[in-house]
Amino acid sequence: MVAFRQFERRFALALIAGLLAAPIAHAQGAPQENAAAPTPEKRNRWLDMLFLNRTNPEAAPQKQAPKQYIYCPKVDVISGAAAYTLYDKGQENNPLAVRYQARFDKLVRECVDLGVEAGIRIGISGRIALGPLGKPGVNVNVPVNYVVKDNFGAVVLKKSGVIPMAIPEGQTSVGFTYVEEVGSVPMPQGRLRDWSFAIGYDNKAKTAQF
C-alpha cells in the first residue's frame, strides 16, 4: 500500500511537471499545428482536481424552484359569534350583570405554501370593554373557535383556543391583537380556491379568569 501511494505521488508530480513545462517545450521545439499551451487557469483546475479531489470545481449552485401562487380565502365570522359576553355567575343574559364584553374589529389571514401542505394563520384585532360588574386589572382568557372548510363545504380543520385579554387599571376598554397558528391541511388541487375560513367567540365555553 505504501509503495502504491509513493508511485501515485511520483506519477502526480511527474504529470504536474509535464504540464508546467509544456509551454517551454513548445517554445523550444518545432511548432505544432493546432496545439496551444495550457493557460494558468487550466493548470490551476488540474491541480485542484489532483490534490483537492474536486471533480467539478466550476459547478453552478443549484437554483431553488420558485414558490407557486396559493389562494388564501377571506375570514368570515361565525353567525351569532361576533361578540363574547361574560356575565356574573348565575345571571346570564342579564345586561346589568355583564362583567366583560369582547368583539372583533378586523380579521386577516395568511396562507403559506409548505409543499404538500398549506399552512393557515389568522390574525385578529378587536376590543374588550368592562360591563357594569367588571373590574380592571383582571386577566381573562376568551375562548375562540376556528373552522376551515373545503370547496364542498366539509369541515377539514377545526380548532378551539383562547385569547388572553386584560383591561389595565384606570381604563374601561382596551384594544387587542392576536395571531393564531390554526394549523396545516393537505394541499388541495385548487390550492385553497373556493375554500372558506371562519372564526367566532365561543359563548358556551367556560372562561378562565385570574
C-alpha positions as CSV (number, residue, x, y, z in Angstrom):
1,M,0.0,0.0,0.0
2,V,2.9,2.4,0.9
3,A,4.6,1.6,-2.4
4,F,1.4,2.3,-4.3
5,R,1.0,5.7,-2.6
6,Q,4.6,6.6,-3.4
7,F,4.1,5.6,-7.0
8,E,0.9,7.6,-7.1
9,R,2.6,10.7,-5.7
10,R,5.6,10.4,-8.1
11,F,3.1,10.0,-11.0
12,A,1.2,13.1,-10.0
13,L,4.4,15.1,-9.6
14,A,5.6,14.0,-13.0
15,L,2.3,14.9,-14.6
16,I,2.4,18.3,-12.9
17,A,5.9,18.9,-14.1
18,G,5.0,18.0,-17.6
19,L,2.0,20.4,-17.6
20,L,4.1,23.2,-16.2
21,A,6.9,22.5,-18.8
22,A,4.6,22.2,-21.7
23,P,4.8,25.9,-22.8
24,I,8.6,25.8,-22.6
25,A,8.8,22.7,-24.7
26,H,6.5,24.2,-27.3
27,A,8.6,27.3,-27.4
28,Q,11.9,25.4,-27.9
29,G,10.8,22.7,-30.3
30,A,9.2,22.8,-33.7
31,P,5.8,24.5,-34.0
32,Q,2.8,22.1,-33.6
33,E,-0.3,22.6,-35.7
34,N,-3.4,23.3,-33.7
35,A,-1.5,23.0,-30.4
36,A,-2.0,25.5,-27.6
37,A,-0.2,25.8,-24.3
38,P,-2.5,25.3,-21.3
39,T,-3.4,28.5,-19.7
40,P,-2.7,29.2,-16.0
41,E,-6.4,28.9,-15.3
42,K,-6.5,25.3,-16.8
43,R,-3.3,24.3,-14.9
44,N,-4.9,25.5,-11.6
45,R,-8.0,23.5,-12.3
46,W,-5.9,20.4,-12.9
47,L,-4.0,21.0,-9.7
48,D,-7.3,21.3,-7.8
49,M,-8.6,18.1,-9.3
50,L,-5.4,16.2,-8.4
51,F,-4.9,17.5,-4.8
52,L,-8.3,18.6,-3.6
53,N,-10.4,15.9,-5.3
54,R,-12.6,18.5,-7.0
55,T,-14.2,16.6,-9.8
56,N,-16.2,19.6,-10.9
57,P,-14.8,22.8,-9.5
58,E,-16.9,25.1,-11.6
59,A,-20.3,23.5,-10.8
60,A,-23.0,26.2,-10.6
61,P,-25.1,26.3,-7.4
62,Q,-28.5,24.7,-7.7
63,K,-31.4,27.1,-8.1
64,Q,-34.4,26.8,-5.8
65,A,-37.7,26.3,-7.5
66,P,-39.9,29.4,-7.3
67,K,-42.9,29.1,-4.9
68,Q,-46.2,28.8,-6.6
69,Y,-49.2,31.0,-6.0
70,I,-51.6,29.9,-3.3
71,Y,-55.1,31.3,-2.9
72,C,-56.0,32.5,0.6
73,P,-59.7,32.7,1.4
74,K,-61.1,35.6,3.4
75,V,-62.2,35.0,7.0
76,D,-65.9,35.1,7.9
77,V,-67.4,35.5,11.3
78,I,-69.5,32.5,12.5
79,S,-73.1,33.5,12.7
80,G,-74.0,34.7,16.3
81,A,-70.4,34.6,17.4
82,A,-69.2,38.1,16.6
83,A,-69.1,39.1,20.3
84,Y,-68.3,37.5,23.6
85,T,-70.2,38.4,26.8
86,L,-69.1,37.3,30.2
87,Y,-71.9,37.6,32.8
88,D,-71.7,37.3,36.6
89,K,-72.2,33.7,37.7
90,G,-75.9,32.7,37.6
91,Q,-77.1,35.9,35.9
92,E,-76.6,35.0,32.2
93,N,-78.5,37.3,29.8
94,N,-78.9,40.0,32.3
95,P,-77.4,43.2,30.8
96,L,-76.8,44.6,34.3
97,A,-74.7,41.6,35.2
98,V,-72.2,41.9,32.4
99,R,-68.6,41.8,33.5
100,Y,-66.7,41.9,30.2
101,Q,-67.6,42.0,26.5
102,A,-65.2,41.4,23.6
103,R,-65.8,41.9,19.9
104,F,-63.9,41.6,16.6
105,D,-62.8,44.7,14.7
106,K,-60.6,43.2,11.9
107,L,-59.7,39.8,10.7
108,V,-56.7,39.0,8.4
109,R,-55.2,35.7,7.2
110,E,-52.1,34.2,5.8
111,C,-51.7,31.0,3.7
112,V,-48.3,29.5,3.4
113,D,-47.2,27.1,0.7
114,L,-45.4,24.2,2.6
115,G,-45.2,22.0,-0.4
116,V,-47.5,19.0,0.2
117,E,-49.4,21.1,2.8
118,A,-50.8,24.6,3.2
119,G,-50.2,26.4,6.5
120,I,-53.0,28.7,7.8
121,R,-52.6,31.6,10.1
122,I,-55.3,34.1,11.2
123,G,-54.8,37.5,12.8
124,I,-57.4,39.2,15.0
125,S,-57.8,42.7,16.2
126,G,-60.6,43.7,18.5
127,R,-61.7,45.4,21.7
128,I,-62.7,44.3,25.2
129,A,-64.7,46.5,27.5
130,L,-65.9,46.5,31.1
131,G,-69.5,45.8,31.9
132,P,-71.5,47.1,34.9
133,L,-69.9,44.4,37.1
134,G,-66.5,44.3,35.5
135,K,-63.2,45.3,37.2
136,P,-60.0,46.4,35.6
137,G,-56.7,44.6,36.2
138,V,-58.2,41.1,35.8
139,N,-56.9,38.8,33.1
140,V,-59.4,36.9,31.0
141,N,-58.9,34.0,28.6
142,V,-61.6,34.5,25.9
143,P,-62.5,31.3,24.0
144,V,-62.5,31.3,20.2
145,N,-63.3,28.7,17.6
146,Y,-61.6,28.4,14.2
147,V,-63.1,26.5,11.3
148,V,-61.6,25.6,7.8
149,K,-63.9,24.2,5.1
150,D,-63.1,22.8,1.7
151,N,-64.7,23.6,-1.6
152,F,-67.5,21.1,-0.9
153,G,-68.4,22.8,2.5
154,A,-66.9,19.9,4.6
155,V,-65.1,20.8,7.7
156,V,-61.4,19.9,7.2
157,L,-59.9,21.6,10.3
158,K,-61.5,22.8,13.5
159,K,-59.6,24.3,16.4
160,S,-60.5,25.9,19.7
161,G,-58.2,28.3,21.5
162,V,-58.2,31.3,23.9
163,I,-57.1,34.9,23.5
164,P,-55.6,36.3,26.7
165,M,-57.0,39.8,27.4
166,A,-56.8,42.3,30.3
167,I,-58.1,45.9,30.9
168,P,-55.5,48.0,32.7
169,E,-56.3,49.9,35.9
170,G,-57.9,53.3,35.1
171,Q,-59.4,52.2,31.8
172,T,-62.8,50.9,30.8
173,S,-61.8,49.3,27.5
174,V,-58.7,48.3,25.5
175,G,-57.8,47.1,22.1
176,F,-56.1,43.8,21.5
177,T,-54.3,42.0,18.6
178,Y,-53.7,38.2,18.4
179,V,-52.3,35.8,15.8
180,E,-53.4,32.1,15.8
181,E,-51.5,29.4,14.1
182,V,-54.6,27.5,13.0
183,G,-52.7,24.6,11.5
184,S,-52.0,22.9,8.2
185,V,-54.0,20.9,5.7
186,P,-53.0,18.8,2.7
187,M,-52.5,21.0,-0.3
188,P,-55.7,20.7,-2.4
189,Q,-55.6,20.6,-6.2
190,G,-57.2,24.1,-6.4
191,R,-54.6,25.5,-3.9
192,L,-57.4,26.6,-1.4
193,R,-59.5,28.3,-4.0
194,D,-63.2,28.0,-3.1
195,W,-62.3,27.1,0.5
196,S,-63.5,29.1,3.4
197,F,-62.2,30.2,6.8
198,A,-64.5,31.2,9.8
199,I,-63.9,32.4,13.3
200,G,-66.2,33.1,16.2
201,Y,-66.3,33.6,20.0
202,D,-67.4,30.5,22.0
203,N,-70.0,31.8,24.4
204,K,-70.8,28.3,25.6
205,A,-67.3,27.6,26.8
206,K,-66.1,28.3,30.3
207,T,-63.8,31.3,30.7
208,A,-60.8,31.3,32.9
209,Q,-60.2,34.4,35.0
210,F,-57.1,35.1,37.1
